[in-house]
């Protein structure tokens, strides 16, 4: 695994794989070959071959995620998928949406617009970063569900914190309460083993350009059969009136390479071995976080059982949003280290990732840089 080549600059200690993903050279080369094929005759690929090729990618992704191909469509990214679902549900004044305080800011913004425009009430559930059990998480969320709750929005792996939520248990509990669930799984495909059939969420959307490492941007959305007649893309194109999948399969001219290269990205990881790669990613992130916490005299947040390849290390003091952005910029420009600064529950953290191009020295550099920059 260490011999695999990536396009990441080797001079940078790049610890933010979860931000935008990164390309293995093998996948980048495959994408270049597909692009050359498309550009040689765009009409042939995009008009005549398109349906067969996208159906083939869908079958491959469905097998990888253990879902039904009939329930899957492709969207530009997870943010577009969550926006699609929220728009389709047509929430009204007095309706309630339950979330957690680990949610992705873009999804919070989408719900905030619904609140301002339509009078939807947002109910945010506090989940401490060091919560001890699945039962405590599910219980905290269920405590906020009422007879006015129209949707639960839950993360499978929270972007700001890297917290791995028990989505299967959350979906089952919400279904018992009669509440549909939208799972923001932007970071889940590839980082953890996903079983869409077992999760059985009403709506689930995950990026393929992050931990699967297809070219960005590409995402897949699962919609349960009972919602197929309602969910339609935000952009209406040729197949919009023809049903669930035809409406999504072509939403206008776009870059097809990220989706068409997904099988090559899956081949890359199949060759390495998913289980071994995930263990190595988790080990890198965990060992690195422990080293940084020791340097800073702080702690690694979130219990091991609620983490995968992203870990949080508390910073010595809380930072404003602007100060956090400035800190991340200084780390990159002055120390050649890239990491994400975030916050939760009044404390600030550095979120680090573990990917196969990382080595222990990267985390050592981040620890030294933070010690030098932070008072």
C-alpha positions in Angstrom: 0.0 0.0 0.0 2.9 2.4 0.7 4.1 2.0 -2.9 0.9 3.4 -4.4 1.3 6.8 -5.9 -0.9 9.8 -5.4 -1.1 13.3 -6.9 -0.8 14.9 -3.5 2.3 17.1 -3.3 4.9 15.1 -1.3 6.2 18.4 0.2 2.9 19.0 1.9 1.8 17.1 5.0 -1.7 16.7 3.7 -4.0 15.7 6.6 -7.3 16.9 5.1 -8.3 14.0 2.8 -11.9 14.3 4.1 -12.1 17.9 2.8 -12.1 17.2 -0.9 -10.5 13.7 -1.4 -7.3 13.1 -3.4 -6.5 11.1 -6.5 -4.3 8.0 -6.7 -2.2 8.3 -9.9 -3.7 5.0 -11.1 -7.2 6.5 -11.0 -6.1 9.8 -12.5 -4.6 8.0 -15.4 -7.8 6.0 -16.0 -9.8 9.2 -15.8 -7.5 10.8 -18.4 -8.1 7.8 -20.8 -11.9 8.2 -20.3 -11.7 11.9 -21.0 -9.7 11.3 -24.2 -12.4 8.8 -25.3 -15.2 11.3 -24.6 -13.5 14.1 -26.3 -12.8 12.0 -29.4 -16.6 11.8 -30.0 -18.7 13.5 -27.4 -22.0 12.8 -29.1 -21.2 9.1 -29.3 -20.5 8.8 -25.6 -22.9 11.3 -24.2 -25.9 10.6 -26.4 -25.6 7.1 -27.7 -23.6 5.2 -25.1 -24.6 7.2 -22.0 -27.5 5.2 -20.7 -25.7 1.9 -20.9 -22.6 3.2 -19.3 -24.3 5.0 -16.4 -26.4 1.8 -15.8 -23.1 -0.2 -15.6 -21.6 2.2 -13.1 -24.9 2.1 -11.1 -24.7 -1.7 -10.9 -21.1 -1.6 -9.7 -21.9 1.0 -7.1 -25.0 -0.9 -5.9 -22.9 -4.0 -5.4 -20.2 -2.0 -3.5 -22.8 -0.4 -1.2 -25.0 -3.5 -1.0 -28.1 -1.7 -2.3 -30.7 -2.2 -5.0 -29.7 -0.5 -8.3 -33.3 0.5 -8.8 -33.0 2.8 -5.8 -29.8 4.6 -6.8 -29.3 7.8 -8.8 -26.2 10.0 -9.2 -26.0 13.6 -8.1 -23.1 16.1 -8.3 -22.3 15.9 -4.6 -23.8 15.1 -1.2 -24.9 18.7 -0.7 -26.9 18.6 -3.9 -28.5 15.4 -2.8 -29.6 16.8 0.6 -31.0 19.9 -1.1 -32.9 17.8 -3.6 -34.7 15.9 -0.8 -35.4 18.9 1.3 -36.9 20.8 -1.7 -39.1 17.8 -2.6 -40.6 17.3 0.8 -42.2 20.8 0.7 -42.0 21.4 4.4 -44.6 23.8 5.8 -45.0 26.3 8.7 -45.1 24.4 12.0 -43.3 21.4 10.6 -40.3 20.3 12.6 -36.9 18.9 11.4 -34.7 17.2 13.9 -30.9 17.4 13.4 -27.8 17.0 15.6 -25.1 19.6 16.4 -22.6 17.6 14.3 -24.3 18.5 11.0 -22.5 19.9 7.9 -22.8 23.7 7.6 -24.1 23.5 4.1 -27.0 21.3 5.2 -27.7 23.6 8.1 -27.9 26.5 5.7 -30.4 24.6 3.5 -32.6 23.9 6.6 -32.1 27.5 7.8 -33.6 28.8 4.5 -36.6 26.5 4.9 -37.0 27.8 8.4 -36.9 31.5 7.3 -39.1 31.0 4.2 -41.6 28.6 5.4 -41.6 28.8 9.2 -40.2 25.3 9.7 -38.9 24.7 13.2 -35.4 23.3 13.5 -34.6 21.2 16.5 -30.9 20.6 17.1 -29.9 17.6 19.3 -26.7 18.0 21.3 -24.5 14.9 21.0 -21.4 15.3 23.1 -18.2 14.3 21.3 -17.4 11.8 24.1 -20.9 10.2 24.3 -20.5 6.7 25.5 -23.1 4.5 23.9 -25.4 4.0 20.9 -28.3 4.0 23.3 -27.4 7.5 24.5 -27.2 8.8 21.0 -30.5 7.3 19.9 -32.2 8.4 23.1 -31.1 12.0 22.8 -32.4 12.2 19.2 -35.7 10.4 19.9 -36.3 12.8 22.9 -36.6 15.6 20.3 -39.1 13.9 18.0 -42.7 15.0 18.4 -45.9 14.5 16.4 -44.9 17.6 14.4 -41.5 16.1 13.3 -41.5 15.6 9.5 -37.9 14.7 9.0 -34.8 13.5 10.8 -31.5 14.6 9.3 -28.6 12.4 10.5 -24.9 12.0 9.5 -23.4 8.7 9.0 -19.9 10.2 9.5 -20.1 13.9 10.6 -18.0 16.2 8.5 -17.1 18.7 11.2 -16.2 16.1 13.8 -15.6 12.8 12.1 -18.1 11.2 14.5 -19.5 7.9 13.2 -23.2 7.8 14.0 -25.2 4.6 14.5 -27.4 5.3 11.5 -29.0 1.9 11.3 -30.3 2.2 14.9 -31.3 5.8 14.3 -33.3 4.9 11.2 -35.1 2.0 12.9 -36.0 4.2 15.9 -37.3 7.0 13.7 -39.3 4.6 11.6 -41.0 3.3 14.7 -41.9 6.9 15.4 -43.2 7.4 11.9 -40.5 9.9 10.9 -38.5 9.6 7.6 -34.7 9.9 7.7 -32.3 11.7 5.4 -28.8 10.4 6.0 -25.9 12.7 5.0 -23.3 10.1 4.2 -20.9 12.4 2.4 -17.8 10.7 4.1 -19.1 7.2 4.4 -18.5 5.4 1.0 -15.1 3.9 1.2 -14.2 5.2 4.7 -16.6 2.6 6.3 -18.3 -0.5 5.1 -21.8 0.6 3.9 -24.8 -1.7 3.8 -27.7 0.3 2.3 -30.1 -2.6 2.6 -29.4 -2.9 6.3 -29.6 0.9 6.9 -32.8 1.2 4.9 -33.0 5.0 5.2 -35.6 6.8 3.3 -32.9 9.0 1.8 -29.1 8.4 1.8 -26.5 10.4 -0.1 -22.7 9.8 -0.2 -19.8 11.2 -2.1 -17.7 9.0 -4.3 -14.9 11.6 -4.7 -13.8 11.6 -1.0 -12.9 8.1 0.3 -13.6 6.1 -2.9 -11.3 8.6 -4.6 -13.0 9.1 -7.9 -12.3 12.4 -9.6 -14.4 15.2 -8.0 -17.3 15.7 -7.9 -19.4 12.6 -7.9 -22.1 11.3 -5.5 -24.7 8.6 -5.3 -28.2 8.9 -3.7 -30.4 6.1 -2.5 -34.1 6.8 -2.3 -36.4 4.2 -0.8 -39.1 2.8 -3.3 -41.9 4.5 -1.4 -40.4 7.9 -2.3 -39.6 7.3 -6.0 -42.7 9.1 -7.3 -41.9 12.3 -5.2 -38.1 12.8 -5.5 -36.9 14.6 -8.7 -33.7 16.5 -9.4 -33.4 20.2 -8.9 -32.8 20.6 -12.7 -35.5 19.4 -15.0 -34.2 18.0 -18.3 -35.2 15.5 -21.0 -36.3 12.6 -18.8 -37.8 14.6 -16.0 -41.4 13.4 -16.7 -40.3 9.8 -17.3 -39.8 8.6 -13.7 -37.3 8.5 -10.9 -34.1 7.3 -12.6 -34.7 8.8 -16.0 -35.1 12.2 -14.4 -31.7 12.0 -12.7 -29.7 10.1 -15.3 -29.4 13.2 -17.6 -29.9 16.6 -16.0 -28.2 18.6 -18.8 -24.6 18.7 -20.0 -22.1 18.1 -17.3 -18.6 16.6 -16.9 -19.2 12.8 -17.1 -15.7 11.8 -16.1 -16.1 11.6 -12.3 -19.0 9.1 -12.5 -17.5 7.1 -15.4 -14.2 6.7 -13.5 -15.9 5.3 -10.3 -15.3 1.7 -11.4 -11.6 2.4 -11.8 -11.5 3.9 -8.3 -13.2 0.8 -6.9 -10.8 -1.4 -8.8 -7.9 0.5 -7.2 -9.2 -0.2 -3.7 -10.3 -3.8 -4.5 -6.7 -4.4 -5.5 -5.4 -3.1 -2.2 -8.0 -4.7 0.0 -10.7 -2.6 1.7 -10.4 -4.0 5.1 -6.6 -3.7 5.3 -6.8 -0.1 3.9 -9.4 0.9 6.4 -7.4 -0.5 9.3 -4.3 1.4 8.1 -6.3 4.6 7.7 -7.7 4.3 11.2 -4.3 3.5 12.7 -2.7 6.5 11.0 -5.3 8.9 12.2 -5.5 7.5 15.7 -1.7 7.4 16.3 -1.3 10.8 14.8 -4.0 12.3 17.0 -2.5 10.9 20.1 0.9 12.4 19.2 -0.6 15.8 18.5 -2.6 15.8 21.7 0.5 14.9 23.7 2.4 17.8 22.1 -0.4 20.3 22.8 -1.2 18.9 26.3 -4.8 18.4 25.3 -6.9 15.3 24.4 -8.2 13.2 21.6 -11.9 13.7 21.4 -14.5 11.0 20.5 -14.2 7.4 21.6 -12.4 5.0 19.3 -15.6 3.0 18.5 -17.2 6.2 17.1 -14.4 7.0 14.7 -12.9 5.7 11.4 -10.3 7.6 9.4 -10.9 11.1 10.8 -10.0 12.2 14.4 -10.4 15.3 16.5 -7.7 16.8 18.7 -8.8 19.6 21.1 -6.8 22.8 20.8 -5.5 24.6 23.9 -8.1 27.4 23.5 -11.3 28.2 21.7 -11.0 30.1 18.4 -13.4 32.2 16.5 -14.4 31.1 13.0 -12.1 33.8 11.5 -9.2 32.8 13.8 -9.7 29.1 12.8 -9.5 30.0 9.1 -6.5 32.1 9.7 -4.8 29.3 11.6 -5.4 26.8 8.9 -4.0 29.2 6.3 -0.8 29.8 8.4 -0.3 26.0 8.8 -0.3 25.6 5.0 1.7 28.7 4.0 4.2 28.8 6.8 4.6 25.1 7.8 3.4 23.2 4.7 0.8 21.3 6.7 -2.8 21.2 5.7 -5.5 20.3 8.2 -9.0 21.4 9.1 -9.8 23.6 12.1 -13.3 23.1 13.5 -15.4 23.5 16.7 -18.0 21.8 18.7 -19.7 22.5 21.9 -17.7 25.7 22.6 -14.3 24.0 22.1 -12.0 24.2 19.0 -10.3 21.2 17.4 -8.0 20.2 14.6 -9.6 17.5 12.5 -7.0 15.2 11.0 -7.4 12.3 8.5 -5.5 9.1 7.8 -4.9 8.2 4.2 -2.4 5.8 2.6 -0.2 8.7 1.4 0.3 9.8 5.1 3.2 8.9 7.3 3.9 9.5 11.0 6.1 12.5 10.1 3.1 14.3 8.8 1.4 14.3 12.2 4.7 15.2 13.9 4.9 18.3 11.7 1.4 19.3 12.5 2.0 18.9 16.2 5.1 21.1 16.0 3.4 23.6 13.8 0.4 24.0 16.2 2.7 24.3 19.2 4.6 27.1 17.4 1.6 29.0 16.1 -0.8 28.7 19.1 0.0 30.8 22.2 
